Amino acid sequence: MAVKIKTAQGLIEISNEVIATVVGGAATDIYGIVGMASKNQIRDNLNEILRKENYSKGVVVRQEDNGVAVDVYTIVSYGTKISEVSKNVQEKVKYNLETMLGITANSVNVYVQGVRVLPD
């Protein structure tokens, strides 16, 4: 499925993989986020942090009438305030989707899949 934007010059289609890459990049830029996690850790047998090319495994994009709904699966660092980090992820994801792709995010749901202790 893709997001379709109609302009005067024609039709623009943005695939869910592109949206997932933008969302994953925005989320991993936030202080306190160690990385992205797989949404189906048991099925994918992935208990590690996803790399940039696999961000689509940690992001679910659903098309809605006037925008998209996004689920982001993250791993946070130990000692950070999870609610504050999650709020920052929501704000950054909404901002990046609007400025980079011109897509309105109706909702951004953040799921914390784990906590990691970072080495000093």
Beta strands, then each sheet from edge to edge (+ up, - down):
strand 1: 2-6
strand 2: 11-15
strand 3: 33-36
strand 4: 59-64
strand 5: 67-77
strand 6: 105-116
sheet 1: 1+ 2-
sheet 2: 3+ 5- 4+
sheet 3: 3+ 5- 6-
end
